[in-house]
Amino acid sequence: PELSSYTLVVFRREVSPQPGQILNTPADITAFGSIDVVSQPAGTVFVDGRQVGRTPLAGFPVTAGVVHRLEIRPTAADNGRFSPYSGEFRVGPLEWKSLGRVSLPPKS
């Protein structure tokens, strides 16, 4: 699928071969999919503890076949009124999954 403005480094290795030298570079490629998510109000998105952007988030690449942790934290302007949202999701290989519109819970 189209991965929006995000890049996914599949494999990178720097080598300096000598003249006549043959290098075999095996690599295992892990299947991936991507997610879309929107929140009300807007917030900062974390996937597996790593900050990846803000909502709305579209086409963010993730490893397929494993459970990922999603957290959306309210912006500083909304922090006094809303709590973070957290949940889990899984995508299949080359699946573009919409996680829908998430409502951040109000603070009690």
Residue pairs with C-beta under 8 A, 6 or more apart in sequence:
1 33
1 34
1 59
1 94
1 96
2 59
3 34
3 59
3 61
4 34
4 58
4 59
4 60
5 59
6 59
6 60
6 61
8 32
8 61
10 27
10 29
11 27
11 29
13 25
15 23
15 25
17 23
30 63
30 64
31 63
31 64
31 65
31 93
31 94
32 61
32 62
32 63
32 64
32 91
32 93
32 94
33 61
33 62
33 64
33 91
33 92
33 93
33 94
33 95
33 96
33 97
34 59
34 60
34 61
34 62
34 91
34 95
34 96
34 97
35 47
35 57
35 59
35 60
35 62
35 70
35 89
35 91
35 96
35 97
35 98
35 99
36 56
36 57
36 58
36 59
36 60
36 96
36 97
36 98
36 99
37 45
37 55
37 56
37 57
37 70
37 72
37 98
37 99
37 100
37 102
38 55
38 56
38 57
38 100
38 101
38 102
39 45
39 55
39 56
39 72
39 85
39 101
39 102
39 103
39 104
40 101
40 102
40 103
40 104
41 74
41 75
41 78
41 82
41 104
42 54
42 55
42 56
42 75
42 78
43 54
43 55
43 72
43 73
43 74
43 75
43 78
43 82
43 84
43 85
43 104
44 51
44 53
44 54
44 72
44 73
44 75
45 51
45 52
45 53
45 54
45 55
45 57
45 60
45 70
45 71
45 72
46 52
46 69
46 70
46 71
46 72
46 73
47 60
47 62
47 68
47 69
47 70
48 68
48 69
49 69
49 71
52 60
53 60
55 72
55 102
59 96
62 68
62 91
64 91
64 92
64 93
64 94
64 95
65 90
65 91
65 92
65 93
66 90
67 88
67 89
67 90
68 88
68 89
68 90
68 91
69 86
69 87
69 88
70 85
70 86
70 87
70 88
70 89
70 99
71 84
71 85
71 86
72 84
72 85
72 86
72 102
72 104
73 79
73 84
74 81
74 82
74 83
74 84
74 104
78 104
80 107
81 106
81 107
82 104
82 105
82 106
82 107
83 104
83 105
83 106
83 107
84 104
85 102
85 103
85 104
85 105
87 99
87 102
89 97
89 99
91 97
